[in-house]
Amino acid sequence: MLKRLLVTVALVVGSPANAGAAAILVNEYTAVSASQYLNGGTAAADADGVPTADTYFGRVAGNGGDWLELVVVQDHYDLRGGALSIAEGTGAGRATTVLTFTQSSLWSDLRSGTIVTVAEDVPDDPTYNPIAGDWWINAQASNSGSGLLITAHNFSVSNDDTQISILDSAANVVFGPAGEGVQPVSGVGNTEVWKLEADPSAQVTPLSPYHDGSSSSFGSPNRWNGGANVQDFAMLRAAVPEPGAATLFGVALALLLSAARARRAA
């Protein structure tokens, strides 16, 4: 109850512009309804006769269900105890869901350039190793979720003025609210995604170039203009050195030793 009260107060006094550099930002969310396909149409082709598809889910009804995507833009960021406040709906039906990240050590040291997705229908994926090139963590927020990474509670994102705020462990707004009604003011349809059409950086605010579109990319850099433009994460990820041969050998050796220990314990 106290957490929800602090969140409510923080959102009332917060400003969409978020003065100061961001540490983490909202990058994308899907607004495709369960009965629709990305950019409309059918399972075979969209309204333009093209097989438009998400880079992860492919072309499926609902575009993978309810999901959103964050990008870490400050190196060694600690997300433990932080939260997402998701407002969705219009009029009397508008509701806010608060999802809290757990105290898992996985969240304690996120490297700059990390992508964090929160999805209702995609299981937890805590495999994360930027040095080996794995920059993506997925946390399942669902009534049937594990609750190991984030609150095990369903949530909704849609084309009904969805706005997302990211809060720190003290319920201070560190980014947001961001979404339809802030930027863009309107126009996100139920066959589209909402996304940042610019490279993620600490200078991004909720008033940066966020737009609606049909280039959907769950868990990977955003695309726009039909995929002609793709976000560049190179500067963000430069803080982590590219894996050399010795590093790759060490990672492989660690995996082999781990597998051997598991076999002995079985």
TORMAR-770554 format. One record per atom (N, C-alpha, C, CB): x, y, z; residue in one letter. Coordinates in steps of 0.001 Angstrom, whole numbers, plus 524288, in hexadecimal, padded with zeros to 5 digits. Glycine has a CB too. Layout:
# residues N
XYZA...
//
This chain:
# residues 266
8033C7FB4F80000M800008000080000M80363804E980000M7FC5580003804BDM80772805028035DL80AEC8098A80397L80D9A80A647FE5CL80F02808DA807EAL80F54806117FBCCK811F1806837F6B8K80E588091A7F2C9K813AB8011C7F4B6K80954807727F2A7R805AA809AE7EEEAR804A880F737F00FR80088806A47EEFER8046B810E07F519L8039A816567F68DL8082A819AF7F4D2L802CD816D97FC6EL80CF5817CA7F5A9L8119581AB27F403L811BD81B4D7EE21L81688818007F5E9L8103C8172A7EB54V8101D817697E5A4V80C4181B867E3D0V80EB4812157E354V8079D81B987E62BT8039D81F677E4A6T80589824F07E57DT7FE9181E827E7BAT807E5826017EA05V809F882B417EB2AV80E3082CB17E73FV80C2D82B877F0CBV811B18290C7E60FA815FF82A297E276A813F482B917DD12A819AF825797E217A80FDC828DB7DB56L80DD5829E27D61BL80AED82F0A7D5DBL80A438257C7D462L8087E830917DA22V805B28358D7DA32V8097783A167D9B4V8027A8361A7DF31V80DEA839C47DC6BV8118C83E2F7DC60V8158383DCE7D7F9V8145F83E8B7E18CV815CE8395C7D551G819B68389E7D140G8188683BC27CC5CG81A21832ED7CFE3G81C7483C987C93BS81BDD83F677C44ES81D4583BDA7BFCES81F43844597C437S81A2283BC97BB8DP81B678386E7B726P820B4839937B4C3P8174E838EF7B312P8229B83E537B569A8279383FBB7B2EFA82C4683D5A7B5B1A82828845997B2C9A82BAD83BFD7BACCN82FF7839B17BDC1N8351F83C957BD1CN830AC834237BC2BN83599841167BF7FA83A6D8441C7BF26A83F04840CF7C110A839FF8493A7C25EA84373841507BE87G8480E83E517C006G848A58397F7BCA3G847C383CC27C5C0G84D368371E7BD18A84E68832A17B9CBA84B9782DC57BBBDA8544D831AA7B99FA8499782AC17B81FA846F5825E37B971A84AFA821A37BA88A8433E824327B504A8499E81DEA7BDE5A84CDC819597BEE6A84AA1814907BC2CA84D558185C7C4C7A8457C814997BB71I842B18105C7B8E5I83DE3812C47B657I8412C80BE47BCDEI83C48810C07B1EAL837F1813197AF19L8344780EF07ACE9L839F98168F7AAB3L82F84810A27ABBAV82BC280D3C7A913V82CDC80D937A33FV825F080ED47AA5AV82D828090C7A0BBN82F0C8090479B44N82A9E807937978CN833798054F79A86N827148042679953E8230780235795C0E81ECB7FF6F798E4E825687FE7479192E81A007FF85796F6Y815F47FBFD798E6Y8123E7FABD7946EY812F17FE6E79D9DY80FAC7F643794D4T80C0B7F4B7790BCT806947F6B3791FBT80C037EEC079013T803E37F89478E0DA7FE797FA4278E9EA7FAD67F6D378B5AA7FDE58000478D05A7FCF17F2A478927V7F9D87EF29785CEV7F6047EC1278933V7FD757EB5E782A1V7F10C7EC60787F9S7ED1C7E99578B0CS7ED4D7E3C5789DDS7E79E7EBBE789EFS7EB147E0A878D51A7EB6E7DAF278CEEA7E9177D8CF787F1A7E8C57D87579185A7E53B7DB7B785C2S7E2917D98D78113S7E4D47DBB577C08S7DCE07DAE078159S7E8D57DF0977C7CQ7EB137E199777E7Q7F0997DF96776C9Q7EB2A7E78B778AFQ7F2637E0CC77213Y7F7C97DFAC7708EY7FAB87E4CD76FE1Y7F7FD7DC6376B6FY7FFE17E48A77035L8031D7E92276F6DL801FA7EB8076A13L808F37E7BF76FF4L800997F08376A0AN7FF157F36376551N7FA387F121762B5N8038F7F36776172N7F6E97EE98765DBG7F1E97ECA7763E0G7F2687E7EB76055G7EF2B7F0E5760FEG7EE467E6DB75D82G7EE527E287759D1G7ED3E7DD4875C59G7F3727E25475715G7EFAD7D94675A36T7EECB7D3E775BF0T7F3FC7D16975D93T7EC287D0A77578CT7F3C37CC6275ECDA7F8877C99776044A7FC657C96175BC5A7F73B7C41476211A7FA747C9B675701A7FDDB7C94A7526AA800747CE71750FEA7FAC47C75274DCDA7FD977D2AF7515EA7FFAB7D7BE74FA1A7FCD47DC3075253A7FF337D850749A9A7FF877E0AD752D1D7FD297E52E7555ED7F99B7E81F7519BD801627E8D475780D7F7B57ECA875360A7F4067EFAE7503DA7F6707F19D74B2CA7F2007F44475358A7FBA87F1B274ADCD7FE557F35E74620D800047EEBC742BFD803107F6AA74789D7FE6A7EA0E7443FG7FFDC7E56F7413DG805547E37A74247G7FF517E68C73B9EG807AF7E549746A0V80D107E3D6747FAV80CF57E08174CF5V810947E8D4748BEV810397DC8874D63P810467D94775229P813397DBDF756B0P812C07D3F7750F9P8118B7E0907583DT814067E36075C7ET813F27E01A7617AT8114F7E8A275D64T8185B7DFCD76431A818A67DC72768D1A81C6F7DEA776CCDA81A497D6E97674DA81B927DD59771B5D81F467DEB1775CED824307DB6977519D81CDB7DDD677B50D828AE7DD9F7765BT82DA27DADE7758FT82E3A7D61A7790DT832207DE897767ET82B4B7D5D577D5BY82B9B7D165780F6Y826E37CDC578062Y82C017D3577869EY822377CFEF7807AF81D7F7CCBD78072F81BEA7CAD877B05F819187CFC2782C8F81DAA7CD987770AG81BAF7CC83771D9G816617CF1F77128G81B4A7C694770E7G8135F7CD4876D6DR80E3A7CF9076C6AR80A1B7CC4A76F2ER80D167CFE27666DR8085D7CE28773ADV8048C7CB50776D6V800507CF0D778B1V807397C89D77B8FV7FBAE7CCF77799AA7F76B7D02377BB9A7F9067D2407810AA7F2487CCEA77C28A7F8097D753781E4G7F95E7D9C3786DDG7FF067DB6E7875CG7F81E7D62778B26G802487DA277837AN807CB7DBC57836FN80AA47DA4D7887BN8082D7E1A778292N809927D59478A6BG80C647D3B378F06G809E97D4FB79439G811AC7D5D478EFCG8052B7D74679430G802977D89C7991AG804897DDBC79B57G803637D44F79D0CG8036D7DEA97A04ED805027E38A7A2DDD80AD57E3607A41BD801CB7E4787A7EBD80DBA7E7287A21EW813557E7887A34EW815467ED207A2A4W8167D7E3D279FC5W819857EE3B7A549L81C1B7F3527A4D5L821F97F2747A534L81A2E7F7387A92AL824DB7F6817A3C0E82A927F6017A36CE82D357FAD37A5C4E82C547F53D79DA9E831397F9D67A8E4L834607FDF67AB40L839F67FD907A942L8343C7FD9E7B14AL83CD5801E07A96EV84267801E17A81FV8455E804AE7AC70V8436B804887A2B8V8497F802337AE5DV84CE3804897B254V850E0807FF7AF96V84FA9800407B5B3V8514680CE57B13DV854F08108B7AEB9V8590B8129B7B284V851F68151C7AC59V85900810A17B758Q85D11811F67BB2FQ85FBF80CE67BCD1Q85AB4814E97C015Q864E080CBA7BC60D867B7807EC7BD85D86774806967C356D86D698086B7BBC7D86744801887C481H867027FF727C9D4H86211801497CCA7H86BE0801157CCEFH85DC4801477C9EFY858D4803217CC30Y8566F7FEE77CFADY854EF804B37C7CEY85484800847D43CD8520F7FCFC7D7FFD84C217FDAB7D7B4D8541A7FE0B7DDABD849727F9A77D5C1L843C87F9DE7D50CL840D87F73F7D988L842497F74F7CFE9L8439C7F5117DD4ER8410E7F24C7E191R83D3C7F5D87E485R845267F01D7E552R838647F3FA7E52BG8347A7F6F67E7FCG831F77FB4A7E4DBG836D37F9347ECAFG833C97FC257E004G831497FFF37DC99G82BFA7FDEA7DAD9G834C4801287D7D6G829138011E7D818A823CC7FF8F7D693A82230802117D16EA81FE7801007DAD9A81E3A7FFC37CF1BL81B9D801EE7CA88L816148035B7CC16L81BA67FE027C5DBL81473808117CAD8S80F0B809AB7CB98S80CA280A387C62CS80EA280EED7CED2S808D0806EE7C502I80685806A47BFC9I800D9808627C00DI806EF801077BD85I7FFB180CDF7BDC2A7FA5B80EE87BD88A7F82280DB87B823A7FA36814EC7BEB3A7F35880BB47B800E7F11680A0F7B2FDE7EB2F80A697B343E7F2CD8046D7B18FE7E8C080BEC7AEE8G7E31980C737AEAEG7E17F812227AE77G7E095809CE7B356G7DC98812FD7ADA5T7DA92818577AD3DT7D5F68190B7B0EDT7D8EC8199A7A78CT7D51981DFA7B275G7D09A81F487B5B5G7D0A181C607BADCG7CBA081E207B2D4G7CBF481AA87BC75A7CB5D817F07C16EA7CE0B812A27C16EA7C5A6817467C2B4A7CF31810A77BCCBG7D1BB80B907BC69G7D7A480BC87BCB4G7D031809017B776G7D9D7810747BD5AR7DF87810E57BD93R7E18C80E907C2AFR7E140816AC7BD0DR7E58780B3D7C23CA7E7938088D7C6D7A7ED82808B47C6C2A7E59A802D87C715A7EFDC808377CB56T7F58D8082D7CBD5T7F74A803207CE67T7F77B80CF17CF02T7FB17800947CC00T7FD6F7FBD67CE22T803127FD037CF9AT7FD217F73A7CA26T804A87FB6D7D43BV80A0B7FC267D5F9V80CB37F6D67D637V80A427FEEF7DB64V810FE7F6537D36BL8141B7F18D7D35AL8196B7F2CD7D5C7L814B77EF567CDA4L81B007EFE27D9B3T81FD57F1077DC7CT824067ECFF7DB36T81EDB7F1327E260T8289E7EED67D9DDF82D0A7EB5F7D8F4F82EF17E94A7DE3EF831897EE467D5F7F8305D7E4637DE61T831DD7E1E77E349T837617E3797E4F0T8317F7DBFA7E2C9T839107E1277E946Q83E5C7E20D7EB39Q842447DE2E7E8E9Q83E717E1B17F12AQ840CC7DB967E4C4S8445A7D7E47E237S8497F7DA8A7E0C3S841C77D58C7DD4FS84DCB7D7C37E1A1S852EC7D9EE7E053S853727DB027DA7DS8573A7D6367E214S850257D8A57D759L850517D98A7D1B6L84FA17DF5A7D071L84C117D64C7CEF4L84C787E20E7D3A3W84B517E7917D2A0W84F5E7EB4C7D4F5W845FC7E8E57D4C4W853327E9477D7D2S8569D7ECA97DAF0S85AC17EF8F7D7D6S8593A7E9827DF00S85C187EDA27D33AD860767F0057D04CD85F737EF8D7CA7AD865C27ED657D1B9D85BA97F2867C891L85A4D7F2617C302L85DF87F5E57BFF2L854917F40F7C223L860207F3C67BBC9R863D07F6C37B8A9R860FF7FA3D7B4BCR867907F31A7B5D7R8636E7FE807B368S86157802307AF9AS8607D7FF787AA5FS86508806E57AEF3S85BC1800087A83EG85A687FD6D7A35CG857317F8837A416G85F3D7FC1D7A074G856047F7337A906T852C77F29E7AA31T84D207F3A87A8AAT853217F12C7B00CT84A987EFBE7A661I845087EFEF7A531I8422A7EC8E7A928I843E87EE1179F7DI83E437EED37ABA8V83AF37EBF27AF51V8356B7EBE77AD22V83B1A7EE6F7B4EDV8334F7E74A7AC2DT82DE17E6EB7AA8CT82AA87E4C27AF0AT82D517E3747A59FT825E07E6A37AF6AV822137E4A67B329V81D6B7E2D67AFF8V8207A7E8E97B75DV81C177DDDF7B06BA8180C7DB977AD25A8146B7D82E7B065A81A7C7D8677A8B3A80F847D80D7AEE5E80BBF7D4E07B1B7E80C097CF237B016E806437D6F77B0D7E80D3D7CE257AB20D80CEC7C8D87A911D812287C6507A7DCD809BB7C8DD7A449D8167A7C8F67A8F5V81BAA7C6D37A7D5V81E587C5717ACFBV81F087CACB7A4A1V820177C0987ADB5P822807BEFD7B2A1P827717C21F7B3E0P823CC7B9357B272P828D07C2327B8E7D82DB07C4B37BA9BD832467C2B37B75BD82EAF7C3AD7C07FD835AC7C64B7B5DBD83A9E7C4DA7B365D83EE77C7F27B623D83A917C5F47AD50D841287C5A77BA4DP845257C8697BD52P84AAB7C78C7BB4EP844DD7C6C17C2E9P84B397C4DE7B6E6T8507D7C4217B4C0T852607C9667B2CBT8508D7BFEF7B03ET856747CB637B539Y8583F7D0B57B422Y85E1D7D0DE7B4D1Y855867D4C67B7C2Y860DD7D2217B09DN866947D2467B0CDN868947D5E77AC85N868F07CCAF7B02CN8689B7DB047AD9AP86A547DEB67A991P86FC17DD967A769P86A3D7E4227ABB9P873527DBAA7AAB5I8789E7DA977A8D6I878887D6717A48BI87C257D8CE7AD63I874C77D2D57A4EEA8743F7CEC37A0EAA870647D04E79CA4A872837C9A57A368A86E637D52D79CEFG86AEA7D71C798D5G8651F7D683799E6G86C227D46F793F2G8639D7D4BB79EA6D85E197D4327A005D85C767D8F37A333D85D147CF0B7A320D859967DC807A0A7W858207E1807A302W852607E1BD7A48DW859567E5E679F47W84F927DD717A47AW849E67DD927A4FCW8480E7DA597A99FW847577DB9B7A002W844A57DCA87ACCBI842007D9F47B115I83C217DA7A7B03DI843AB7DC387B68DI839407D6237B0BEN8338D7D6717B0B1N831737D4D37B602N831387D2F37AC52N82DC77D7EE7B7FEA82B257D6BE7BCEDA825567D60A7BBD6A82C147DB277C111A823267D1B87BD92Q81D987D0B07BCAFQ81A557D2F17C11CQ81C957CAC87BC29Q816FF7D6BC7BFCBA813497D8F67C387A80DF47D6B17C24FA813337DF1A7C347A80C817D2B87C536S807B67CFD17C41ES805EA7CD2D7C922S808917CBB97BFAES800D27CC5C7C98CN7FECB7C97D7CE0DN8012C7C4127CE78N7F8E57C90F7CDBAN802EA7C1FC7CA09S805547BCCC7CA03S80B447BD177C9DDS803607B9A87C560S80D797C1BD7CA7CG813227C26A7CA55G815C27C07A7CF50G814797C81D7C975G81AF17C0447CF2AS81DEC7BE3D7D394S81E4C7C2117D81CS8234E7BCC97D1D2S81E117C72B7D6F9G81ECB7CB247DAFBG8246E7CBC57DCADG81B867C9E07DF9EG8280B7C9247DA05L82D8D7C96B7DB82L830257CE787D9AEL8307A7C4C37D94DL82E207D0BB7D575L830917D5677D340L82D257DA3E7D3B0L831E87D47A7CD9DL828027D97C7D396I8245A7DDE47D3ADI81F317DBF47D5E7I823937E04A7CE13I81BE27DF8D7D78FT816D07DE227D9BET813F17DA507D62BT8137D7E3097DAA2T811F47D6207D873A80F067D23A7D574A8095E7D4127D4FBA80F537CCB27D819A808827D7AC7D157H803537DA087D0BFH8027D7DB7E7CB09H802B77DEEB7D456H7FDD67DA5F7C8FBN7FC977DBE77C3A5N7FCB37E1D77C310N7F73C7D9C17C20FN7FDAF7E3A77BE52F7FD7F7E93B7BD2EF7FB897E9F47B7A0F802F27EBD57BDECF7FA567EEBC7B643S7F8467EFCC7B105S7FAD57F4A27AEB9S7F24D7F07F7B12ES7FC647F4337A9CAV7FDF37F8B57A6A0V7FAB17F8777A1A8V8040D7F8B47A561V7F9397FD0079F9CS7F5A37FD0679B27S7F5EB8024079855S7EFFB7FBE879CF2S7F22D8031B794D4N7F1D7808157920EN7EE5380BEE794F1N7EFD18073B78C81N7ECEA80AAC799D4D7E99480E2079CEDD7ECE1811757A09ED7E58A80AED7A00BD7EFE6814FE79E4FD7F301818C47A153D7F6718162B7A579D7EF6981CAF7A3F0D7F920811F27A405T7FCC680F7C7A7A5T801518132C7A8C8T7FECE80A407A56AT8027C813E57ADD2Q806F2817117AF7EQ809E38141D7B3C0Q8052281C917B180Q80F0C814047B34AI8125D810FA7B6C7I816418148B7B987I8153F80CA97B3BEI816CD813CC7BE96S81AC68168B7C1A8S81E54812877C434S8183A81A267C5DCS82360813B97C462I8272D810737C71FI828908132D7CC36I82C3080F707C3B3I828638103F7D07AL829918126D7D5A5L82E3380F967D80FL824C28120E7D947L83119812557DB69D8355680FCD7DE37D8333D80D557E33AD839BE813BE7DF74D836A780B237E667S834F7808487EB06S8327780BC37EF25S83984805787ED5DS8332F810EE7EEB2A830C28149E7F253A82BD18170A7F005A834A2818E97F3C9A829FB814C67EBA1A82538816867E8EEA825CD81BDA7E653A820BB816B87ECBDA82AA681D877E54EN82B8C822407E238N82B21820F07DC75N830F1824AE7E377N8288F824497D976V82828823777D3D2V82D6E824A97D158V823C5826F17D161V82FB8820CB7CEC0V834AE821A37CC12V833ED822377C62FV8386A81D247CD35V82F5C820867C444F82E0D8216B7BEC8F8282A820D47BE30F8310D81D8C7BB15F825CB824C57BB8CG820438245E7BA77G81D1B828AD7BD12G81E4A81F277BC30G817F3828637BC55P81549824867B921P816798253A7B354P80F75824D27BA0AP816C0820CE7B09CA817CF820D27AB02A813CD81D657A850A81D7281EE97A9D0A811E881F327A3E0G80E1581C267A106G80A5B81FA379E0CG80B15818A47A4B3G8062B81D6179C1EE8024A8205F7993DE7FFB58244D79CE9E7FE2981CB6796BEE7FF278291C79B12G7FD2482D5479E52G80177830E37A02CG7FA3882B277A2F4G8065682EE679FF9V80AF18321A7A113V80DC08330E79BECV80EA782F687A52CV80F9B82EEB79984Q8120282F1C79455Q81172829B3791D6Q817EE830D2794AAQ80E5B8294578DA6P80B1882D5078B39P8064382E7C78E8BP8096D82B9C785B6P803DD832DF78D69V7FF358346B7904EV7FAC68309678F58V7FD86839F478ECAV7FA6682E9078A89S7F66382ABD7892FS7F824827D578449S7F0F382D6D78854S7F525823E4782CBG7F61A8215977DC9G7F81181BC777DFFG7F9D28246A77AE0G7F938819B1782A6V7FAF881445782FBV7F638810BE7823AV7FDBF8132178857V7F66480D6177E39G7F1F780A0377CFBG7F28F8049377F35G7F143809AF7772FG7EE608017A77EC7N7EE737FC3B78114N7F0F27F82277D8CN7E8F87FA9178262N7F3C37F9ED77983T7F6F67F66977650T7FCA57F8407762FT7F4C27F611770B4T7FE107FB94779FCE803387FE1A779E1E8063E7FD3677EF1E8029F803F5778E7E80B397FEC077EC9V80E637FF1B78380V80FC5804D878456V8136F7FBA078317V811158061C7892EW8130880B4C78A9CW818D580AA378BB2W8100580DAE78F85W81C1680E1878990K821BC80D32789FEK824D48124078973K823858094D785DAK829A88120778B68L82D638164978AC6L83003815BB78578L831818164D78F41L82F87819B678244E83204819AC77D1CE836DA81D2677D43E82E2481B8D778C9E83A9281B8778062A83F9381E3C78112A8431781A857841DA83EE9823B178403A8482381B9F7841DD84BBB8186A78731D84AC68197378CFCD8518A81994785B6D84A7A8155879037P849BE8163C795D6P84E8F818BB79846P8487F81116798A0P84DA681C6C79BC1S851F781F1979E69S84FD7821C37A345S854AF8232679ABAS85355823C97A678A851C7826847AB3CA84EF082B9E7AA11A85688827987AE99A84F3B82D747A53FQ84CAC8325D7A3D8Q846F8831977A22BQ84FB18350579F7DQ8454D82CC67A1A5V83FE582BBA7A013V83C3582D197A488V83F31825ED79E74V837DB82FAB7A348T833B3830D47A701T82E9382EC07A4BDT8335A836DD7A82BT82A5B82EBC7A7CCP8254B82D0F7A5ADP82362830627A126P8214482D207A9E8P825CB834F57A049L8243E8385A79BF6L827B9837A07972AL8246083E0779DB1L82B3E833D97975FS82E9C83296792E2S82B538301B78E8CS8332682ED67948BS82DA882ECE78A0EP82A9182CD7785A1P828648275078667P82DDD82CEC780CAP824638270178993Y821558222B78A1FY81CD48225F7863AY81F3D8217378FE1Y81BFE81E1A78381H817EF81DFA77F7DH81536818B077F6DH81A4481F2D77A16H810D08187977CB8D80E278139277BA9D8104A811537769AD808248145877B58D80FEF80C33775F5G811DB809DA7711EG81104803FF77118G8179D80B127705BG812C58018176CEDS811E47FBE676C3FS816F37F8C576BFFS80EC57FAF57675BS81B657FB3776D01S820517F85176D59S821257F6E877311S825127FB9676B21S8202A7F1FD77463S8201E7F031779C2S824DF7ECC577AD8S81B117ED3377AECS8276F7ED9D77F65S82C657EAE57804CS82D277E9A078614S830FB7EE3877E51S82A057E61C7881FF82A587E47378D96F82FCB7E26978ED5F8263B7E03B78EC4F832557E4DD792B4G837637E3057948DG83C0E7E48B7914CG837427DD69794EDG83B4C7E7DD78D6BS83FAE7E98D78A27S83EF27EF48788A3S840287E60F7852FS842F97F1DC78687P842977F76B78540P83DED7F8AF781C5P8478A7F9337829CP83B8C7FD2E782C2N836F87FEDA77FBEN838467FFBD779FEN834B3803D578212N8344C7FEFA776D2R834A27FFED77135R8303B8039B76FA0R834577FAB576E10R8311F8069976B94W82CFA809E576978W82E0180AD6763B3W82C9B80F2576C79W82A5D80D8F7612EN82A9480E3E75B76N82AF0808F6758B8N82F4C811B3759E8N827808056075A6DG8276980040757FAG82C457FD06758E9G8269F800D875252G82F297FE4875D11G833F07FB6E75E48G838CE7FDE175BFBG8337C7F5F575C65G838368023E7592FA83CB9804DA756D2A840348076275AF5A83AE6808FA752E4A83DD0808F875F55N840C180B4E763A3N840A1807A576854N83E82810BE7651BN845168070276AE0V84597803A176F78V848A880684773A8V8484F7FE5E76E0DV846F08061C77885Q849C4808A277CD0Q84F68806AC77D1DQ846F4807A67820AQ852F280A3877E66D85876808F277F03D859CB808D6784DCD85BFB80CF977C09D85B758044D786CBF85CD4803A678C44F862BE803C878D2BF85A9B7FE9178E49F865B8804D778916A86B69804637896EA86DC0807CD78DB7A86DD8805CD78441A86C1880CB378E0DM86E4C81040791F9M86CE380E6C7977FM86C52815E679112M8680E80CB179836L8666E80AE879D5EL869888062179F18L8609D809AB79D60L86A928029D79B7CR86D0B7FDA779CD2R872FB7FDD579C99R86B1B7F97A7993ER875198025679B41A87ACE802D279AE3A87D70802257A02FA87C478081D79895A87A81802D57A471A87CC28023A7A9B0A87E3D7FC907AAD2A878E88042C7ADD3A87BDD7F8F57A802V87D177F3687A8A1V8806E7F1C17A402V878017EFFD7A905V8852A7EFD17A4E6P888947EE657A08FP886717E9DC79D60P88DF17ED097A294P887907E9F97985CE886167E595794FBE888D47E0AA796E0E8877C7E6B778F2AE886287DC39796EBP888AD7D76B798BFP88D0D7D5B07951FP884AC7D31279941P891C07D53E79746G896177D32C7943EG8962D7CD4779482G89B427D5657962BG89A147CAE47920CA89A6E7C535791DCA89AFA7C2F279757A89F0A7C38178E71A89E127C58B79AABA89EE67C38979FF5A899DA7C3B57A318A8A32C7C6AC7A2C1A896E77C7FA7A274T891F57C8747A540T88E1B7C44D7A382T88FA07CDDC7A472T88DB87C39479E62L88A217BFAB79C50L88BA27BA3679E2EL88A0D7BFDB79653L890C77B92679E66F892947B4107A046F891147B3577A5FCF8988A7B38479F96F891BA7B7807A919G890627B7377AE9DG88A9C7B63E7AF7DG891FA7BC287B154G8874A7B8E67AC66V881A37B81E7ACCFV8803A7B2857AB73V87EB07BBEE7A93AV882857B08A7A725A8816D7AB2E7A57AA883317A7437A99BA884217AA057A040A887CF7A8397ABE9L889D47A4B57AFEBL8864C7A4B57B4B4L88F657A6437B175L8846A7A94E7B63EA880ED7A9AE7BAC1A87BE67A6AA7B9D0A87FB07AF667BBF9A879D67A7087B50DL8750B7A4307B3BEL875EF79E527B3E9L8730D7A5CD7AE55L87A7279C8D7B1F2L87BAD796FC7B203L87C3C794F47B793L880AC795F17AEF3L87EF3797EC7BAE6L87F9B796597C056L87A60796297C330L8835379A137C322L8770779A017C20FS871E879A1A7C475S86EB87954E7C2E6S86F0679F157C2F3S86EFA794037BDBDA86C2178F707BBDEA86E3778A6F7BE58A86C7978F127B5E9A8735D78A207BF01A875BF7857B7C165A87408784E77C715A87BC3785C97C112A873C8789447C9FFR8720A789157CF67R86C5D7875E7CFBBR872C078E667D202R86931789477CC0BA863AD787C87CC00A86300781F47CB06A860BB78AE17C7DCA8664677FD07C789R865F777A287C66BR86783776FD7CB3CR8698A778B27C1BCR86B97778C27CDFDR86D57775E57D29DR8693F776087D6FBR87281778297D497R8667577A777D73CA8628977B0C7DB5AA85D8A778097DA35A86142780C07DC1DA85CC4776C47D51CA857EC7740E7D38EA857B976E717D57FA8575E7741B7CDA5A
//
